[in-house]
Amino acid sequence: ALKNEGIITQEEFEAKKAQILRGSV
């Protein structure tokens, strides 16, 4: 998959969200 600025896949979004949530707690 191409990595374009500001454009992420649903998978990447969910992974990033989970990462942020773990890091915040």
N, C-alpha and C positions, 0 to 999 in steps of 0.2 A: 504493500500500500504506500502511496505517495504521502510524504509529510509536508503539508502546506500550512503556513502560518494561520492560526485561527481556525483551522479545520481539523477536527478529530473524529474518529469513528466512535460508534456507540460503545464498543469494547474499551477503547482507550479512555473514554469519558468515565465509564464505570470504574475502571481500574484506578484512574487518577483520583476519583471521588473517594474511593475506599482508602487509598493511600493517605489522602488529606485527613479523612476522618480518624484514621489510626494515629496519625501524627499529632492531631489536635488533642487527643485524649492521652 
